[in-house]
Amino acid sequence: MQEVHFQPPDASDPLGEVLHMLKLNGTLYCRAELCSPWGVAMPRMDNSMLFIVIMSGEGWLRMPGRESILIREGSMVVLPRGHAVDLASGPDQVAKPLFDYPARKVSERYEMMEIDGPGPVTRAMTGVVSFDDVAARRLIALLPELLVVDRWNDVAGGWLRSTLDLIAHEAATLKPGGEAVITRLADILIIQAIRTWLDGAAEAQQGWLAALRDPMLGRALVAMHGTPEHDWTLDGLARLAGMSRSGFAARFADMVGQPAMRYLTDWRMHRARLALLESRAAVSQVARSAGYQSEAAFGRAFKQFFGESPGSLRRPG
């Protein structure tokens, strides 16, 4: 089949494109005033990301298999895969399950919690967010189980301090629309925390993340991510990357860890599965978005890939 002329998405910042795909969806945000002694055991949040910001005061973070960490005022903790964690006023303070504490609901997605005690107060903001894109999920899988951003770090200080100041102001005044402002600012905090890790961690300079940064492979990856329905061929992707067919194929497999066309198939199938699970789009529409003109051909490929038919994933009702 002769490939038609195609204008790919802007590939000037492939890694930025993936961050844009995070599309964070806030499940719940909570502002807490904690008078010591206190301890809160936060449960595991499957398929979600948990973040904690210490607005004032301090708290000790505990996770199984790790030393306790003192989280100071103005610092942020992100648990990309929602691991269970304890936050307490002291390294040995007993933590009670989060849902044992009463909370006052301000809105459907925002609540306030207070713990009384004779000691100093710590003010914190926590949130649980989910993400609904295949690229985002692949990125999250590569992140460490714990990210800590200290506002006193010279690199992070500027953006973290200013964003926290805005959140603190909105949380203190609770004006109309304040919840929307706080949730958007919280999204910014999370993305900035991930960017800080991407800029400094050695693990972020290899594999798929390195391929996204590669000036040639990055163009091909953005095109596959943004338009999986296009009739891509290895020759077409190589031309887009400005490389020979053999050079592109070898470089892609070496950096990403699988051949380019296999990566494209994986991408299409996982994106289609996500659409079937989380949208009401017709199977025929999902098939076209995955590059299949025939719903039957898509169904066969999908079942071969996942071991189940596309229709079996539809939620009742």
PAKOL-277776 format. One record per residue (C-alpha): x, y, z. Coordinates in steps of 0.2 Angstrom, whole numbers, plus 5000, padded with zeros to 4 digits. Layout:
N
XYZ;...
! end
This chain:
317
500050005000;500750174995;500850285010;499950455009;500750615014;500450645032;500850795043;501350725061;500950815077;502250945083;503750845089;504750985097;504550925114;504050735114;504350715133;503250875136;501850785125;501850635137;501750755152;500250835143;499450665141;499450645160;497750725160;497650705179;495850675186;495650725204;494750595214;494850685231;495750825239;495950855258;496550995268;497050945286;497451035302;498450915313;498850955331;500150835338;500250705343;499450635327;499750495315;498750455299;498950285290;498450315271;497950155262;498550095245;497650185231;497650065216;497850145199;498050315207;499350435212;499450505230;500250675235;500550765251;501050945254;501551005271;500951185271;501651225288;502451125302;503150955298;502850775298;503650605297;503350495282;503550305284;503450165271;503849985273;505649945270;506250125271;506950235284;505750375291;505850535282;505550705290;504450815278;504750995282;503651145279;503351185261;503951015254;502950895244;502850705243;502250605227;501850425227;501550395209;500850215211;499850255226;500850155239;500150145257;501050265268;501050335286;501150515290;501450565309;502050695321;503450585326;504550445319;503750315331;502050395333;500650265330;499650295315;497750265314;496850225297;496350375287;494550335287;494450325306;494550505306;493050615303;493150735289;491950885284;491450875266;491651045257;491150985240;491050825230;492950815229;493650925243;493550895261;494350955278;495050855292;495550915310;496450815323;496450895340;497950885352;498950995364;500551005353;501051105338;499951115322;500451045305;499451095290;499450985275;498550955259;498350785252;497550725235;497250565225;497250585206;497150465192;497750465174;496950405158;498150385144;499250245139;500850355138;500450425156;500350255163;501950205155;502750355162;502050325179;502750145179;504450205176;504450335191;505150285208;503850235221;504250395231;504650575225;505150705238;505250885232;506051005245;505551185243;507251235250;508151155236;508851285225;508251205209;506451175215;506251325226;505551455215;504051355207;503651255223;503651405234;502551515223;501251375219;501151325238;500851515242;499451515230;498651355237;498851415255;497951575251;496551485242;496351355256;496351495269;495051605261;493951465253;493151595241;491951535227;492851435214;494251405227;494151215225;494451225206;495951335208;496651225221;496451065211;497251145196;498751205206;498851035213;499050965196;500351085192;501351035208;501250845202;501850885185;503250995191;503850865203;503950735189;504850855178;506150885192;506450695193;506550685174;507850825174;508950745188;508750565189;510050445180;508550325177;507650455166;509150465154;508950285147;507650175138;505950245133;506250405142;507850435133;507050385116;505750525119;507150645121;508050585106;507950715092;507550575079;506650445088;505650575097;504750625081;504250455077;503550415095;502550575095;501750535079;501350355084;500650425101;499650565093;498950475078;498950285080;497550275067;498750325053;499350185042;501050185048;502450085040;504250065046;504850155030;503650305034;504250315052;506050305047;505750445035;504850545048;506350525060;507550575046;508450405046;508750255035;507550105037;508849995045;509650125056;507950175063;507450005066;509049965075;509050125085;507250105090;507349925096;508949965105;508350115115;506450075117;506749885120;505549815106;505449835087;504449995081;503049905073;502749795089;502849955099;501450025088;500349875090;500549875109;500150055109;498650035098;497949885108;498249965125;497450125120;495950035113;495749935129;495750095139;494450175128;493350015129;493450015148;493250205151;492250275137;490550245128;491350245111;490650115099;491749965096;491850015078;492450195083;493750115094;494350005080;494550155068;495550245081;496750095083;497050095064;495749965059;494449995045;493549835049;492849805066;492949615063;494849625060;495049735076;494049605086;495249465080;496849565083;496149625100;495749445106;497349375100;498249515110;497249505126;496349345126;494649425126;493449505115;493249695114;491349675119;491849585135;492649735142;491049845141;490449895158;488549845162;487349995159;
! end
